[in-house]
Amino acid sequence: MFSLDIIEKSGRCGSGGQASSRGGACGGVGVPAQESIEGTTERLPKWLKRQVPKGNVNHFTSKLIQELDLVTVCEEAKCPNRMECYSQKTATFMILGDICTRPCGFCAVSRGRPQPPEQDEPTRLAEAADRLGLEYVVLTSVTRDDLPDGGAEHFYQCTTAIREKTGAKVEVLTPDFVRQKHMLKRVVEAQPTVFNHNTETVPRLYRKIRGPRSDYRWTLRMLQEIKEINPKIKTKTGLMLGMGETHEELFDCLADILDHGCDFLTLGQYLRPSKRYLPVTRYLPPEEFVYLGKAAKSMGFKQVASGPFVRSSYHARDMAEMF
């Protein structure tokens, strides 16, 4: 049904188009493991129904997060994998609060006017990582256009605090820092193991999905800048599928990403959080994700995770350590 010949036949979209802002771990979007979309009569296909993990380990993780007053993108973005991750005593921590300054049409994270950064958050994060026994930690954040540095210094402080207390490797999944290279450099100075910034969708759909402040060219440039500042850091990006993109557009976009030195790629199904968000154009079957993953790997990505439930930080440690 799917042919790798499409890679050779598709044209290049170059660096035109517009893109965006938030990194949003787990693709910045999710939906509870249920049979229908909240507030709609839309039914999910059978391959998007999940079993709730057995046992109480997930409750331990959830209680610890509440005790230390931390935020996870797992909850804020309604990630479909959160119970599985919690049952494995892991989570993707969301720093800089739970209010985002960008109105992305796909993301379930609340938007509005955020509070100032909490100065003790790095200490609490390090405590959580230590008590969970984590050896690999993923940090993401809301977009903070209200801050002069976009939150870059806070990313630095959180990353170094976790490493100093636990020795754990840290992956960061960041917003775009309003196209300011010096902000990007400050995060790189913390020496994360992996630096992730999501592309999210193909250029044609960027303004519709990511909003008017988006810039596809900066997304690509950002991935390249990270490598130029510190070539040892692995770079990563992810896209949501099922929002109207074609295979040709997707492969053109992946070629652009590779041209800017990206190492790792994640491909997952967009799931509409509720009827207030952009609709799903198509639910890709699992076999199509397998095909797309193999095609992306053949193009040159060092590691690819592709599947309906794949999100940016899902099994992030496995991807980083396989390479």
Sequence and secondary structure as in RCSB ss.txt:
>XXXX:A:sequence
MFSLDIIEKSGRCGSGGQASSRGGACGGVGVPAQESIEGTTERLPKWLKRQVPKGNVNHFTSKLIQELDLVTVCE
EAKCPNRMECYSQKTATFMILGDICTRPCGFCAVSRGRPQPPEQDEPTRLAEAADRLGLEYVVLTSVTRDDLPDG
GAEHFYQCTTAIREKTGAKVEVLTPDFVRQKHMLKRVVEAQPTVFNHNTETVPRLYRKIRGPRSDYRWTLRMLQE
IKEINPKIKTKTGLMLGMGETHEELFDCLADILDHGCDFLTLGQYLRPSKRYLPVTRYLPPEEFVYLGKAAKSMG
FKQVASGPFVRSSYHARDMAEMF
>XXXX:A:secstr
   THHHHHS   TT S       GGGG    SSSB BTS  B  GGG      SSHHHHHHHHHHHTT  BHHH
HTT TTHHHHHHTT  EEEES S BSS  TT  S BS      TTHHHHHHHHHHHHT SEEEEEE   TTSTTT
THHHHHHHHHHHHHHH  EEEEE   GGG HHHHHHHHTT  SEEE   BS GGGHHHHH TT  HHHHHHHHHH
HHHH TTSEEEEEEEESSS  HHHHHHHHHHHHHTT  EEEEEE   SBTTS   S    HHHHHHHHHHHHHHT
 SEEEESTT  TTTTHHHHHHH 
